[in-house]
């Protein structure tokens, strides 16, 4: 049951991170679309950095979910504590 809980938690975190990255990209694309129509406003460096950070967070959560899925099919070595896989 512990692995199932870890998988569900990882998927929830991945979904939240993905949603956040999508919102950041939507805001950037809205500004970029207006800029292509002649608006002088372009996405700021801060907005681009926030999107980059959101993507990095989503990648981390995707990796964590992948590790939990791998643990379902490959038993964890008894020498290694399982907590190292979910950090």
ABEGO torsion letter per residue (X at the ends): XAAAAAAAAAAAAAAAAAAAAAAAAAAAAAAAAAAAAGBABBBBAAAAAAAAAAAAAAAAAAAAAAAAAAAAABBBBAABBAAAAAX
